């Protein structure tokens, strides 16, 4: 095995950090405008899908379970996650006519999560609300 000099390793680490900074996820639009680029909408839709699983991962069975139990929960996460994922797909296909109603549904679901999990869900709610706003172009009332 050959030894790598320290400057090479440091340079590689700096390059990795620089590349990570360049590969950012599309940010939301200006208020009142939804993301129109199909590739960006698809990326936001997948982010929404990934964020929707958060409540299932807060379950004690998931946190204390083994790999098999976690896989079972990921495959059947429950009605709360399924409904949010369905809403994510609808928001990805939203147009100007359906966007306000979809944003209202998103707000209601996030309010229910806030009531159920309290302050533990604050970061999740912020991330999900930003995704909903980006997909629909509507401002959240909360």
N, C-alpha and C positions, 0 to 999 in steps of 0.2 A: 504494500500500500504506500502510495506517495503522499508526502505531507504537502498541504497547501499553505502557501504563505498567508499570513494574516491580512495583508492589504487585498489579496484576491477575494477572501471570504467577506471582508468588509465591503468591497466594491459590489460583490454579488448581492449582499443584503440590501445595499442602497438601491441597486437596480430593481430588486424585487419590490421594494417599497414604492419606487417611482412608477412601476407598472401597475401596481394595485391602485394608485391614485388616479391613473389614466382610465382604468376600467371601472368607472362609476356607473351606477344605475341611473336611468333617466329621472330627472327630478320633475316635480309637478309643474303645471303651467301657471300662468298668471291667473289670479282669481277671475272666475267667470268664463274660463276657457278650458276645454278638456284637451287631453293629448290626442292629436289626430294621426300621428305617424303610426301605421299598423304594427311595425316592429316594436315601438315603444309601448303601445297599448298591450301587446302580447306579453312583453316583459313585466309590465305593471300587473297584468292579470295573474301571471305566475307568482309574483311577489305577494299578491293578495291571497292566492291559494295557499302559499306557504305560511303566511301569517294567520290564516284562518284556523290552523291546527293548534294554535297556542292553548286554547282551553283544555283540549284533550291531554296535553303534556303537563298540565298542572294537577292532574288527578294523582292521588296517592298511589293508586295501582300502577300507574305509568312510572312514577319516580322511584318506587320501591321494587318494581317488578324486574324480572329478568328479560333477556332478549326476546324470548318467545312471547311473553305478555305484552311487551312494548310493540312488537310486530302486530299482534292481534288488535291492539288499540289503534295503531296507525291504519290498519285495514278497515276497521269499523269504529271511527272516532265518536260517533253519536250524532244525534239530530242537530245539536247546536252548530257543530262544525259543518255538517252537510248543508245546512241552510245557508251558512255564510259562504261556503264554496259556490253554491248555486248563485248566490247574489254576486259573487265575483265574476262569474261567467256572464251574467246579465249585464253587469256594469261594463265589461269589456266590449259588449255589443251595443252599448247605449248610444242613443242619438239625442238631439236637443229636446225632443218631446218626452222621452222616458227618463231623462237624467234627474229631474227634481224628485220624482217618486222613488227612484233607486237610491238617491242620497238620503231621503227620508227613511227608507228601510234600513240602510246602513247605520244611520244615527240611532234608530230604535234598537238594533242589535247591539251596538256598542254601549248604549245605556244599560241594557240588560246585563251585559258582561260586567260593567262597572258596579252595578248593584250586587251581583253575585260574588265577584272577587275583590271588590274594594280597591284600595290603593295599590295592591299587588299587580293590577292590570293597567296601571297608568301608562307605562311605556308601550304596551301592546295596543292600547286604545289610540294613542297618539300616532303610532305607525300605521294602523289600519285606517284611521280617519284621513291621514295624508294620502294614502293610496286611493281611498274612495273619492276624495276631492279631485285627485288627478284624473281618475277615470271618468268622472261625471262632469267635472268643470263647475260643480256647485259648491258653495261655501257651507260648512257644517255649522249648525246653530249652537253646538256645544264646544 
